[in-house]
Structure formats: C-alpha cells, structure tokens
Amino acid sequence: MSLYLVLKAVWTVAALGLVIVVLLHSPKGDGLGGLSGQAQLFNSTKTAELTLNRITWVLTVVFMGMTVLLSANLIPGR
C-alpha cells in the first residue's frame, strides 16, 4: 500500500468524521428555552459541547492539512 493511498484514506476518514461531528453539534439558538436560563442548568451539556468543539477543530486541521498535501502533488505513488 502506497503512502498516497494511506494519506487519501486518512483524508476521507477526516472528512466523514467532520461531517458527523458537525451534525452532532447542538444549535446555538436555544429558542424559548434560552429565555428562562435552563440552558446553563446542566454542566454536562457544556462539557459535551466543548469536547465536540475540540474534536471539530482537530478534524478540520487534519482535513485541511491533508487537502493541501494531497493537492500539492508532492507524494509519489499516484
């Protein structure tokens, strides 16, 4: 298996993971629930959102890095 195929597989997994993680995010507008302050009642929701944000940023950096690397045609074995 060539390095190009491995990098392309990592790029594909990062793209699919990024789509899934973005879809798991909760919407920022809480609707009418945000008026009563109930959104701050549970700390676990805030921790889960923070973890999803970190995973999103890591996958974004991996995806963009692989995109630049694969599009630059620097990898032999194509």
mmCIF file of the N, C-alpha and C atoms, coordinates in Angstrom:
data_MODEL
# 
_entry.id   MODEL 
# 
loop_
_atom_site.group_PDB 
_atom_site.id 
_atom_site.type_symbol 
_atom_site.label_atom_id 
_atom_site.label_alt_id 
_atom_site.label_comp_id 
_atom_site.label_asym_id 
_atom_site.label_entity_id 
_atom_site.label_seq_id 
_atom_site.pdbx_PDB_ins_code 
_atom_site.Cartn_x 
_atom_site.Cartn_y 
_atom_site.Cartn_z 
_atom_site.occupancy 
_atom_site.B_iso_or_equiv 
_atom_site.pdbx_formal_charge 
_atom_site.auth_seq_id 
_atom_site.auth_comp_id 
_atom_site.auth_asym_id 
_atom_site.auth_atom_id 
_atom_site.pdbx_PDB_model_num 
ATOM 1   N N  . MET A 1 1  ? 0.847   -1.167 0.000  1.00 0.00 ? 1  MET A N  1 
ATOM 2   C CA . MET A 1 1  ? 0.000   0.000  0.000  1.00 0.00 ? 1  MET A CA 1 
ATOM 3   C C  . MET A 1 1  ? 0.901   1.242  0.000  1.00 0.00 ? 1  MET A C  1 
ATOM 4   N N  . SER A 1 2  ? 0.617   2.144  -0.880 1.00 0.00 ? 2  SER A N  1 
ATOM 5   C CA . SER A 1 2  ? 1.473   3.319  -1.020 1.00 0.00 ? 2  SER A CA 1 
ATOM 6   C C  . SER A 1 2  ? 1.089   4.404  -0.001 1.00 0.00 ? 2  SER A C  1 
ATOM 7   N N  . LEU A 1 3  ? 2.010   5.317  0.202  1.00 0.00 ? 3  LEU A N  1 
ATOM 8   C CA . LEU A 1 3  ? 1.793   6.424  1.121  1.00 0.00 ? 3  LEU A CA 1 
ATOM 9   C C  . LEU A 1 3  ? 0.637   7.297  0.652  1.00 0.00 ? 3  LEU A C  1 
ATOM 10  N N  . TYR A 1 4  ? 0.511   7.449  -0.649 1.00 0.00 ? 4  TYR A N  1 
ATOM 11  C CA . TYR A 1 4  ? -0.572  8.256  -1.210 1.00 0.00 ? 4  TYR A CA 1 
ATOM 12  C C  . TYR A 1 4  ? -1.936  7.687  -0.835 1.00 0.00 ? 4  TYR A C  1 
ATOM 13  N N  . LEU A 1 5  ? -2.088  6.368  -0.922 1.00 0.00 ? 5  LEU A N  1 
ATOM 14  C CA . LEU A 1 5  ? -3.364  5.747  -0.575 1.00 0.00 ? 5  LEU A CA 1 
ATOM 15  C C  . LEU A 1 5  ? -3.664  5.864  0.911  1.00 0.00 ? 5  LEU A C  1 
ATOM 16  N N  . VAL A 1 6  ? -2.635  5.767  1.745  1.00 0.00 ? 6  VAL A N  1 
ATOM 17  C CA . VAL A 1 6  ? -2.832  5.908  3.190  1.00 0.00 ? 6  VAL A CA 1 
ATOM 18  C C  . VAL A 1 6  ? -3.274  7.327  3.525  1.00 0.00 ? 6  VAL A C  1 
ATOM 19  N N  . LEU A 1 7  ? -2.619  8.325  2.933  1.00 0.00 ? 7  LEU A N  1 
ATOM 20  C CA . LEU A 1 7  ? -2.998  9.710  3.181  1.00 0.00 ? 7  LEU A CA 1 
ATOM 21  C C  . LEU A 1 7  ? -4.392  10.015 2.654  1.00 0.00 ? 7  LEU A C  1 
ATOM 22  N N  . LYS A 1 8  ? -4.741  9.432  1.532  1.00 0.00 ? 8  LYS A N  1 
ATOM 23  C CA . LYS A 1 8  ? -6.079  9.644  0.981  1.00 0.00 ? 8  LYS A CA 1 
ATOM 24  C C  . LYS A 1 8  ? -7.145  8.990  1.874  1.00 0.00 ? 8  LYS A C  1 
ATOM 25  N N  . ALA A 1 9  ? -6.814  7.850  2.474  1.00 0.00 ? 9  ALA A N  1 
ATOM 26  C CA . ALA A 1 9  ? -7.741  7.199  3.408  1.00 0.00 ? 9  ALA A CA 1 
ATOM 27  C C  . ALA A 1 9  ? -7.921  8.051  4.668  1.00 0.00 ? 9  ALA A C  1 
ATOM 28  N N  . VAL A 1 10 ? -6.829  8.612  5.184  1.00 0.00 ? 10 VAL A N  1 
ATOM 29  C CA . VAL A 1 10 ? -6.914  9.496  6.349  1.00 0.00 ? 10 VAL A CA 1 
ATOM 30  C C  . VAL A 1 10 ? -7.745  10.731 6.010  1.00 0.00 ? 10 VAL A C  1 
ATOM 31  N N  . TRP A 1 11 ? -7.558  11.275 4.828  1.00 0.00 ? 11 TRP A N  1 
ATOM 32  C CA . TRP A 1 11 ? -8.318  12.434 4.372  1.00 0.00 ? 11 TRP A CA 1 
ATOM 33  C C  . TRP A 1 11 ? -9.816  12.118 4.303  1.00 0.00 ? 11 TRP A C  1 
ATOM 34  N N  . THR A 1 12 ? -10.156 10.943 3.790  1.00 0.00 ? 12 THR A N  1 
ATOM 35  C CA . THR A 1 12 ? -11.554 10.538 3.672  1.00 0.00 ? 12 THR A CA 1 
ATOM 36  C C  . THR A 1 12 ? -12.187 10.329 5.041  1.00 0.00 ? 12 THR A C  1 
ATOM 37  N N  . VAL A 1 13 ? -11.460 9.680  5.946  1.00 0.00 ? 13 VAL A N  1 
ATOM 38  C CA . VAL A 1 13 ? -11.976 9.452  7.298  1.00 0.00 ? 13 VAL A CA 1 
ATOM 39  C C  . VAL A 1 13 ? -12.157 10.785 8.026  1.00 0.00 ? 13 VAL A C  1 
ATOM 40  N N  . ALA A 1 14 ? -11.232 11.712 7.852  1.00 0.00 ? 14 ALA A N  1 
ATOM 41  C CA . ALA A 1 14 ? -11.358 13.030 8.480  1.00 0.00 ? 14 ALA A CA 1 
ATOM 42  C C  . ALA A 1 14 ? -12.564 13.782 7.925  1.00 0.00 ? 14 ALA A C  1 
ATOM 43  N N  . ALA A 1 15 ? -12.809 13.670 6.632  1.00 0.00 ? 15 ALA A N  1 
ATOM 44  C CA . ALA A 1 15 ? -13.962 14.344 6.026  1.00 0.00 ? 15 ALA A CA 1 
ATOM 45  C C  . ALA A 1 15 ? -15.271 13.774 6.560  1.00 0.00 ? 15 ALA A C  1 
ATOM 46  N N  . LEU A 1 16 ? -15.379 12.462 6.607  1.00 0.00 ? 16 LEU A N  1 
ATOM 47  C CA . LEU A 1 16 ? -16.599 11.838 7.123  1.00 0.00 ? 16 LEU A CA 1 
ATOM 48  C C  . LEU A 1 16 ? -16.783 12.133 8.612  1.00 0.00 ? 16 LEU A C  1 
ATOM 49  N N  . GLY A 1 17 ? -15.691 12.084 9.363  1.00 0.00 ? 17 GLY A N  1 
ATOM 50  C CA . GLY A 1 17 ? -15.767 12.406 10.789 1.00 0.00 ? 17 GLY A CA 1 
ATOM 51  C C  . GLY A 1 17 ? -16.183 13.845 11.024 1.00 0.00 ? 17 GLY A C  1 
ATOM 52  N N  . LEU A 1 18 ? -15.689 14.744 10.196 1.00 0.00 ? 18 LEU A N  1 
ATOM 53  C CA . LEU A 1 18 ? -16.036 16.154 10.322 1.00 0.00 ? 18 LEU A CA 1 
ATOM 54  C C  . LEU A 1 18 ? -17.519 16.380 10.052 1.00 0.00 ? 18 LEU A C  1 
ATOM 55  N N  . VAL A 1 19 ? -18.052 15.714 9.057  1.00 0.00 ? 19 VAL A N  1 
ATOM 56  C CA . VAL A 1 19 ? -19.488 15.836 8.760  1.00 0.00 ? 19 VAL A CA 1 
ATOM 57  C C  . VAL A 1 19 ? -20.317 15.321 9.926  1.00 0.00 ? 19 VAL A C  1 
ATOM 58  N N  . ILE A 1 20 ? -19.936 14.186 10.475 1.00 0.00 ? 20 ILE A N  1 
ATOM 59  C CA . ILE A 1 20 ? -20.688 13.594 11.589 1.00 0.00 ? 20 ILE A CA 1 
ATOM 60  C C  . ILE A 1 20 ? -20.622 14.473 12.832 1.00 0.00 ? 20 ILE A C  1 
ATOM 61  N N  . VAL A 1 21 ? -19.434 14.984 13.151 1.00 0.00 ? 21 VAL A N  1 
ATOM 62  C CA . VAL A 1 21 ? -19.282 15.802 14.354 1.00 0.00 ? 21 VAL A CA 1 
ATOM 63  C C  . VAL A 1 21 ? -20.036 17.119 14.220 1.00 0.00 ? 21 VAL A C  1 
ATOM 64  N N  . VAL A 1 22 ? -20.019 17.719 13.042 1.00 0.00 ? 22 VAL A N  1 
ATOM 65  C CA . VAL A 1 22 ? -20.761 18.968 12.848 1.00 0.00 ? 22 VAL A CA 1 
ATOM 66  C C  . VAL A 1 22 ? -22.258 18.723 12.996 1.00 0.00 ? 22 VAL A C  1 
ATOM 67  N N  . LEU A 1 23 ? -22.736 17.600 12.520 1.00 0.00 ? 23 LEU A N  1 
ATOM 68  C CA . LEU A 1 23 ? -24.160 17.291 12.667 1.00 0.00 ? 23 LEU A CA 1 
ATOM 69  C C  . LEU A 1 23 ? -24.535 16.997 14.115 1.00 0.00 ? 23 LEU A C  1 
ATOM 70  N N  . LEU A 1 24 ? -23.585 16.589 14.951 1.00 0.00 ? 24 LEU A N  1 
ATOM 71  C CA . LEU A 1 24 ? -23.867 16.315 16.355 1.00 0.00 ? 24 LEU A CA 1 
ATOM 72  C C  . LEU A 1 24 ? -23.941 17.577 17.208 1.00 0.00 ? 24 LEU A C  1 
ATOM 73  N N  . HIS A 1 25 ? -23.420 18.681 16.708 1.00 0.00 ? 25 HIS A N  1 
ATOM 74  C CA . HIS A 1 25 ? -23.475 19.930 17.470 1.00 0.00 ? 25 HIS A CA 1 
ATOM 75  C C  . HIS A 1 25 ? -24.917 20.363 17.681 1.00 0.00 ? 25 HIS A C  1 
ATOM 76  N N  . SER A 1 26 ? -25.162 20.934 18.865 1.00 0.00 ? 26 SER A N  1 
ATOM 77  C CA . SER A 1 26 ? -26.484 21.486 19.120 1.00 0.00 ? 26 SER A CA 1 
ATOM 78  C C  . SER A 1 26 ? -26.554 22.887 18.529 1.00 0.00 ? 26 SER A C  1 
ATOM 79  N N  . PRO A 1 27 ? -27.732 23.289 18.100 1.00 0.00 ? 27 PRO A N  1 
ATOM 80  C CA . PRO A 1 27 ? -27.847 24.632 17.550 1.00 0.00 ? 27 PRO A CA 1 
ATOM 81  C C  . PRO A 1 27 ? -27.578 25.683 18.623 1.00 0.00 ? 27 PRO A C  1 
ATOM 82  N N  . LYS A 1 28 ? -27.008 26.809 18.213 1.00 0.00 ? 28 LYS A N  1 
ATOM 83  C CA . LYS A 1 28 ? -26.663 27.858 19.175 1.00 0.00 ? 28 LYS A CA 1 
ATOM 84  C C  . LYS A 1 28 ? -27.901 28.578 19.704 1.00 0.00 ? 28 LYS A C  1 
ATOM 85  N N  . GLY A 1 29 ? -28.915 28.709 18.892 1.00 0.00 ? 29 GLY A N  1 
ATOM 86  C CA . GLY A 1 29 ? -30.143 29.349 19.358 1.00 0.00 ? 29 GLY A CA 1 
ATOM 87  C C  . GLY A 1 29 ? -30.959 28.366 20.175 1.00 0.00 ? 29 GLY A C  1 
ATOM 88  N N  . ASP A 1 30 ? -31.187 28.675 21.440 1.00 0.00 ? 30 ASP A N  1 
ATOM 89  C CA . ASP A 1 30 ? -31.926 27.768 22.311 1.00 0.00 ? 30 ASP A CA 1 
ATOM 90  C C  . ASP A 1 30 ? -33.434 27.945 22.189 1.00 0.00 ? 30 ASP A C  1 
ATOM 91  N N  . GLY A 1 31 ? -33.853 28.864 21.364 1.00 0.00 ? 31 GLY A N  1 
ATOM 92  C CA . GLY A 1 31 ? -35.281 29.110 21.236 1.00 0.00 ? 31 GLY A CA 1 
ATOM 93  C C  . GLY A 1 31 ? -35.829 29.735 22.502 1.00 0.00 ? 31 GLY A C  1 
ATOM 94  N N  . LEU A 1 32 ? -37.019 29.338 22.892 1.00 0.00 ? 32 LEU A N  1 
ATOM 95  C CA . LEU A 1 32 ? -37.635 29.891 24.093 1.00 0.00 ? 32 LEU A CA 1 
ATOM 96  C C  . LEU A 1 32 ? -37.005 29.349 25.367 1.00 0.00 ? 32 LEU A C  1 
ATOM 97  N N  . GLY A 1 33 ? -36.318 28.226 25.295 1.00 0.00 ? 33 GLY A N  1 
ATOM 98  C CA . GLY A 1 33 ? -35.654 27.670 26.477 1.00 0.00 ? 33 GLY A CA 1 
ATOM 99  C C  . GLY A 1 33 ? -34.508 28.526 26.950 1.00 0.00 ? 33 GLY A C  1 
ATOM 100 N N  . GLY A 1 34 ? -33.919 29.323 26.077 1.00 0.00 ? 34 GLY A N  1 
ATOM 101 C CA . GLY A 1 34 ? -32.816 30.189 26.465 1.00 0.00 ? 34 GLY A CA 1 
ATOM 102 C C  . GLY A 1 34 ? -33.259 31.389 27.278 1.00 0.00 ? 34 GLY A C  1 
ATOM 103 N N  . LEU A 1 35 ? -34.543 31.730 27.222 1.00 0.00 ? 35 LEU A N  1 
ATOM 104 C CA . LEU A 1 35 ? -35.037 32.888 27.966 1.00 0.00 ? 35 LEU A CA 1 
ATOM 105 C C  . LEU A 1 35 ? -35.098 32.626 29.459 1.00 0.00 ? 35 LEU A C  1 
ATOM 106 N N  . SER A 1 36 ? -35.392 31.402 29.840 1.00 0.00 ? 36 SER A N  1 
ATOM 107 C CA . SER A 1 36 ? -35.548 31.102 31.260 1.00 0.00 ? 36 SER A CA 1 
ATOM 108 C C  . SER A 1 36 ? -34.243 30.721 31.932 1.00 0.00 ? 36 SER A C  1 
ATOM 109 N N  . GLY A 1 37 ? -33.169 30.569 31.173 1.00 0.00 ? 37 GLY A N  1 
ATOM 110 C CA . GLY A 1 37 ? -31.878 30.235 31.767 1.00 0.00 ? 37 GLY A CA 1 
ATOM 111 C C  . GLY A 1 37 ? -31.683 28.761 32.016 1.00 0.00 ? 37 GLY A C  1 
ATOM 112 N N  . GLN A 1 38 ? -32.520 27.919 31.476 1.00 0.00 ? 38 GLN A N  1 
ATOM 113 C CA . GLN A 1 38 ? -32.394 26.489 31.705 1.00 0.00 ? 38 GLN A CA 1 
ATOM 114 C C  . GLN A 1 38 ? -31.227 25.872 30.953 1.00 0.00 ? 38 GLN A C  1 
ATOM 115 N N  . ALA A 1 39 ? -30.666 26.586 29.992 1.00 0.00 ? 39 ALA A N  1 
ATOM 116 C CA . ALA A 1 39 ? -29.557 26.041 29.218 1.00 0.00 ? 39 ALA A CA 1 
ATOM 117 C C  . ALA A 1 39 ? -28.307 25.902 30.068 1.00 0.00 ? 39 ALA A C  1 
ATOM 118 N N  . GLN A 1 40 ? -28.159 26.724 31.111 1.00 0.00 ? 40 GLN A N  1 
ATOM 119 C CA . GLN A 1 40 ? -26.988 26.674 31.976 1.00 0.00 ? 40 GLN A CA 1 
ATOM 120 C C  . GLN A 1 40 ? -27.189 25.747 33.173 1.00 0.00 ? 40 GLN A C  1 
ATOM 121 N N  . LEU A 1 41 ? -28.306 25.060 33.240 1.00 0.00 ? 41 LEU A N  1 
ATOM 122 C CA . LEU A 1 41 ? -28.607 24.212 34.385 1.00 0.00 ? 41 LEU A CA 1 
ATOM 123 C C  . LEU A 1 41 ? -27.721 22.974 34.425 1.00 0.00 ? 41 LEU A C  1 
ATOM 124 N N  . PHE A 1 42 ? -27.433 22.387 33.284 1.00 0.00 ? 42 PHE A N  1 
ATOM 125 C CA . PHE A 1 42 ? -26.669 21.154 33.228 1.00 0.00 ? 42 PHE A CA 1 
ATOM 126 C C  . PHE A 1 42 ? -25.251 21.439 32.767 1.00 0.00 ? 42 PHE A C  1 
ATOM 127 N N  . ASN A 1 43 ? -24.271 21.062 33.582 1.00 0.00 ? 43 ASN A N  1 
ATOM 128 C CA . ASN A 1 43 ? -22.870 21.270 33.215 1.00 0.00 ? 43 ASN A CA 1 
ATOM 129 C C  . ASN A 1 43 ? -22.390 20.238 32.198 1.00 0.00 ? 43 ASN A C  1 
ATOM 130 N N  . SER A 1 44 ? -23.009 19.063 32.164 1.00 0.00 ? 44 SER A N  1 
ATOM 131 C CA . SER A 1 44 ? -22.564 18.014 31.247 1.00 0.00 ? 44 SER A CA 1 
ATOM 132 C C  . SER A 1 44 ? -22.792 18.407 29.795 1.00 0.00 ? 44 SER A C  1 
ATOM 133 N N  . THR A 1 45 ? -23.835 19.182 29.526 1.00 0.00 ? 45 THR A N  1 
ATOM 134 C CA . THR A 1 45 ? -24.094 19.639 28.161 1.00 0.00 ? 45 THR A CA 1 
ATOM 135 C C  . THR A 1 45 ? -22.991 20.582 27.701 1.00 0.00 ? 45 THR A C  1 
ATOM 136 N N  . LYS A 1 46 ? -22.548 21.438 28.617 1.00 0.00 ? 46 LYS A N  1 
ATOM 137 C CA . LYS A 1 46 ? -21.478 22.370 28.280 1.00 0.00 ? 46 LYS A CA 1 
ATOM 138 C C  . LYS A 1 46 ? -20.173 21.619 28.034 1.00 0.00 ? 46 LYS A C  1 
ATOM 139 N N  . THR A 1 47 ? -19.900 20.595 28.814 1.00 0.00 ? 47 THR A N  1 
ATOM 140 C CA . THR A 1 47 ? -18.689 19.796 28.639 1.00 0.00 ? 47 THR A CA 1 
ATOM 141 C C  . THR A 1 47 ? -18.745 19.016 27.324 1.00 0.00 ? 47 THR A C  1 
ATOM 142 N N  . ALA A 1 48 ? -19.909 18.484 27.010 1.00 0.00 ? 48 ALA A N  1 
ATOM 143 C CA . ALA A 1 48 ? -20.052 17.748 25.753 1.00 0.00 ? 48 ALA A CA 1 
ATOM 144 C C  . ALA A 1 48 ? -19.851 18.671 24.562 1.00 0.00 ? 48 ALA A C  1 
ATOM 145 N N  . GLU A 1 49 ? -20.369 19.881 24.650 1.00 0.00 ? 49 GLU A N  1 
ATOM 146 C CA . GLU A 1 49 ? -20.211 20.839 23.556 1.00 0.00 ? 49 GLU A CA 1 
ATOM 147 C C  . GLU A 1 49 ? -18.751 21.257 23.404 1.00 0.00 ? 49 GLU A C  1 
ATOM 148 N N  . LEU A 1 50 ? -18.047 21.410 24.521 1.00 0.00 ? 50 LEU A N  1 
ATOM 149 C CA . LEU A 1 50 ? -16.630 21.761 24.482 1.00 0.00 ? 50 LEU A CA 1 
ATOM 150 C C  . LEU A 1 50 ? -15.814 20.636 23.838 1.00 0.00 ? 50 LEU A C  1 
ATOM 151 N N  . THR A 1 51 ? -16.136 19.401 24.174 1.00 0.00 ? 51 THR A N  1 
ATOM 152 C CA . THR A 1 51 ? -15.444 18.257 23.576 1.00 0.00 ? 51 THR A CA 1 
ATOM 153 C C  . THR A 1 51 ? -15.722 18.178 22.079 1.00 0.00 ? 51 THR A C  1 
ATOM 154 N N  . LEU A 1 52 ? -16.965 18.391 21.687 1.00 0.00 ? 52 LEU A N  1 
ATOM 155 C CA . LEU A 1 52 ? -17.296 18.384 20.255 1.00 0.00 ? 52 LEU A CA 1 
ATOM 156 C C  . LEU A 1 52 ? -16.569 19.501 19.513 1.00 0.00 ? 52 LEU A C  1 
ATOM 157 N N  . ASN A 1 53 ? -16.432 20.657 20.142 1.00 0.00 ? 53 ASN A N  1 
ATOM 158 C CA . ASN A 1 53 ? -15.689 21.750 19.505 1.00 0.00 ? 53 ASN A CA 1 
ATOM 159 C C  . ASN A 1 53 ? -14.227 21.387 19.298 1.00 0.00 ? 53 ASN A C  1 
ATOM 160 N N  . ARG A 1 54 ? -13.615 20.764 20.288 1.00 0.00 ? 54 ARG A N  1 
ATOM 161 C CA . ARG A 1 54 ? -12.208 20.356 20.159 1.00 0.00 ? 54 ARG A CA 1 
ATOM 162 C C  . ARG A 1 54 ? -12.025 19.308 19.066 1.00 0.00 ? 54 ARG A C  1 
ATOM 163 N N  . ILE A 1 55 ? -12.922 18.331 19.033 1.00 0.00 ? 55 ILE A N  1 
ATOM 164 C CA . ILE A 1 55 ? -12.843 17.289 18.000 1.00 0.00 ? 55 ILE A CA 1 
ATOM 165 C C  . ILE A 1 55 ? -13.036 17.908 16.617 1.00 0.00 ? 55 ILE A C  1 
ATOM 166 N N  . THR A 1 56 ? -13.954 18.862 16.519 1.00 0.00 ? 56 THR A N  1 
ATOM 167 C CA . THR A 1 56 ? -14.198 19.534 15.242 1.00 0.00 ? 56 THR A CA 1 
ATOM 168 C C  . THR A 1 56 ? -12.951 20.257 14.768 1.00 0.00 ? 56 THR A C  1 
ATOM 169 N N  . TRP A 1 57 ? -12.275 20.979 15.662 1.00 0.00 ? 57 TRP A N  1 
ATOM 170 C CA . TRP A 1 57 ? -11.070 21.714 15.276 1.00 0.00 ? 57 TRP A CA 1 
ATOM 171 C C  . TRP A 1 57 ? -9.941  20.775 14.869 1.00 0.00 ? 57 TRP A C  1 
ATOM 172 N N  . VAL A 1 58 ? -9.780  19.674 15.587 1.00 0.00 ? 58 VAL A N  1 
ATOM 173 C CA . VAL A 1 58 ? -8.724  18.718 15.238 1.00 0.00 ? 58 VAL A CA 1 
ATOM 174 C C  . VAL A 1 58 ? -8.996  18.108 13.869 1.00 0.00 ? 58 VAL A C  1 
ATOM 175 N N  . LEU A 1 59 ? -10.226 17.694 13.635 1.00 0.00 ? 59 LEU A N  1 
ATOM 176 C CA . LEU A 1 59 ? -10.566 17.108 12.334 1.00 0.00 ? 59 LEU A CA 1 
ATOM 177 C C  . LEU A 1 59 ? -10.455 18.131 11.210 1.00 0.00 ? 59 LEU A C  1 
ATOM 178 N N  . THR A 1 60 ? -10.757 19.389 11.499 1.00 0.00 ? 60 THR A N  1 
ATOM 179 C CA . THR A 1 60 ? -10.626 20.436 10.491 1.00 0.00 ? 60 THR A CA 1 
ATOM 180 C C  . THR A 1 60 ? -9.173  20.645 10.102 1.00 0.00 ? 60 THR A C  1 
ATOM 181 N N  . VAL A 1 61 ? -8.294  20.678 11.102 1.00 0.00 ? 61 VAL A N  1 
ATOM 182 C CA . VAL A 1 61 ? -6.866  20.858 10.823 1.00 0.00 ? 61 VAL A CA 1 
ATOM 183 C C  . VAL A 1 61 ? -6.321  19.665 10.048 1.00 0.00 ? 61 VAL A C  1 
ATOM 184 N N  . VAL A 1 62 ? -6.707  18.449 10.430 1.00 0.00 ? 62 VAL A N  1 
ATOM 185 C CA . VAL A 1 62 ? -6.253  17.252 9.709  1.00 0.00 ? 62 VAL A CA 1 
ATOM 186 C C  . VAL A 1 62 ? -6.772  17.269 8.277  1.00 0.00 ? 62 VAL A C  1 
ATOM 187 N N  . PHE A 1 63 ? -8.046  17.598 8.096  1.00 0.00 ? 63 PHE A N  1 
ATOM 188 C CA . PHE A 1 63 ? -8.635  17.616 6.758  1.00 0.00 ? 63 PHE A CA 1 
ATOM 189 C C  . PHE A 1 63 ? -7.969  18.663 5.868  1.00 0.00 ? 63 PHE A C  1 
ATOM 190 N N  . MET A 1 64 ? -7.791  19.860 6.394  1.00 0.00 ? 64 MET A N  1 
ATOM 191 C CA . MET A 1 64 ? -7.179  20.923 5.582  1.00 0.00 ? 64 MET A CA 1 
ATOM 192 C C  . MET A 1 64 ? -5.713  20.619 5.293  1.00 0.00 ? 64 MET A C  1 
ATOM 193 N N  . GLY A 1 65 ? -5.006  20.077 6.257  1.00 0.00 ? 65 GLY A N  1 
ATOM 194 C CA . GLY A 1 65 ? -3.608  19.707 6.032  1.00 0.00 ? 65 GLY A CA 1 
ATOM 195 C C  . GLY A 1 65 ? -3.472  18.624 4.975  1.00 0.00 ? 65 GLY A C  1 
ATOM 196 N N  . MET A 1 66 ? -4.326  17.619 5.044  1.00 0.00 ? 66 MET A N  1 
ATOM 197 C CA . MET A 1 66 ? -4.295  16.553 4.039  1.00 0.00 ? 66 MET A CA 1 
ATOM 198 C C  . MET A 1 66 ? -4.700  17.085 2.670  1.00 0.00 ? 66 MET A C  1 
ATOM 199 N N  . THR A 1 67 ? -5.634  18.037 2.631  1.00 0.00 ? 67 THR A N  1 
ATOM 200 C CA . THR A 1 67 ? -6.046  18.622 1.356  1.00 0.00 ? 67 THR A CA 1 
ATOM 201 C C  . THR A 1 67 ? -4.885  19.338 0.691  1.00 0.00 ? 67 THR A C  1 
ATOM 202 N N  . VAL A 1 68 ? -4.157  20.134 1.462  1.00 0.00 ? 68 VAL A N  1 
ATOM 203 C CA . VAL A 1 68 ? -3.004  20.853 0.901  1.00 0.00 ? 68 VAL A CA 1 
ATOM 204 C C  . VAL A 1 68 ? -1.925  19.875 0.467  1.00 0.00 ? 68 VAL A C  1 
ATOM 205 N N  . LEU A 1 69 ? -1.657  18.880 1.304  1.00 0.00 ? 69 LEU A N  1 
ATOM 206 C CA . LEU A 1 69 ? -0.606  17.911 0.998  1.00 0.00 ? 69 LEU A CA 1 
ATOM 207 C C  . LEU A 1 69 ? -0.935  17.087 -0.247 1.00 0.00 ? 69 LEU A C  1 
ATOM 208 N N  . LEU A 1 70 ? -2.174  16.648 -0.349 1.00 0.00 ? 70 LEU A N  1 
ATOM 209 C CA . LEU A 1 70 ? -2.556  15.815 -1.498 1.00 0.00 ? 70 LEU A CA 1 
ATOM 210 C C  . LEU A 1 70 ? -2.682  16.643 -2.788 1.00 0.00 ? 70 LEU A C  1 
ATOM 211 N N  . SER A 1 71 ? -3.075  17.891 -2.672 1.00 0.00 ? 71 SER A N  1 
ATOM 212 C CA . SER A 1 71 ? -3.229  18.696 -3.882 1.00 0.00 ? 71 SER A CA 1 
ATOM 213 C C  . SER A 1 71 ? -1.920  19.266 -4.405 1.00 0.00 ? 71 SER A C  1 
ATOM 214 N N  . ALA A 1 72 ? -0.857  19.242 -3.588 1.00 0.00 ? 72 ALA A N  1 
ATOM 215 C CA . ALA A 1 72 ? 0.430   19.786 -3.998 1.00 0.00 ? 72 ALA A CA 1 
ATOM 216 C C  . ALA A 1 72 ? 1.230   18.810 -4.872 1.00 0.00 ? 72 ALA A C  1 
ATOM 217 N N  . ASN A 1 73 ? 0.754   17.592 -5.005 1.00 0.00 ? 73 ASN A N  1 
ATOM 218 C CA . ASN A 1 73 ? 1.420   16.551 -5.805 1.00 0.00 ? 73 ASN A CA 1 
ATOM 219 C C  . ASN A 1 73 ? 2.855   16.301 -5.357 1.00 0.00 ? 73 ASN A C  1 
ATOM 220 N N  . LEU A 1 74 ? 3.089   16.341 -4.051 1.00 0.00 ? 74 LEU A N  1 
ATOM 221 C CA . LEU A 1 74 ? 4.416   16.070 -3.508 1.00 0.00 ? 74 LEU A CA 1 
ATOM 222 C C  . LEU A 1 74 ? 4.612   14.612 -3.143 1.00 0.00 ? 74 LEU A C  1 
ATOM 223 N N  . ILE A 1 75 ? 3.517   13.858 -3.111 1.00 0.00 ? 75 ILE A N  1 
ATOM 224 C CA . ILE A 1 75 ? 3.559   12.459 -2.680 1.00 0.00 ? 75 ILE A CA 1 
ATOM 225 C C  . ILE A 1 75 ? 3.716   11.559 -3.915 1.00 0.00 ? 75 ILE A C  1 
ATOM 226 N N  . PRO A 1 76 ? 4.776   10.770 -3.963 1.00 0.00 ? 76 PRO A N  1 
ATOM 227 C CA . PRO A 1 76 ? 4.914   9.838  -5.089 1.00 0.00 ? 76 PRO A CA 1 
ATOM 228 C C  . PRO A 1 76 ? 3.961   8.646  -4.933 1.00 0.00 ? 76 PRO A C  1 
ATOM 229 N N  . GLY A 1 77 ? 3.725   7.960  -6.002 1.00 0.00 ? 77 GLY A N  1 
ATOM 230 C CA . GLY A 1 77 ? 2.873   6.770  -5.962 1.00 0.00 ? 77 GLY A CA 1 
ATOM 231 C C  . GLY A 1 77 ? 1.483   7.006  -6.471 1.00 0.00 ? 77 GLY A C  1 
ATOM 232 N N  . ARG A 1 78 ? 1.291   8.077  -7.124 1.00 0.00 ? 78 ARG A N  1 
ATOM 233 C CA . ARG A 1 78 ? -0.014  8.404  -7.649 1.00 0.00 ? 78 ARG A CA 1 
ATOM 234 C C  . ARG A 1 78 ? -0.312  7.695  -8.895 1.00 0.00 ? 78 ARG A C  1 
# 
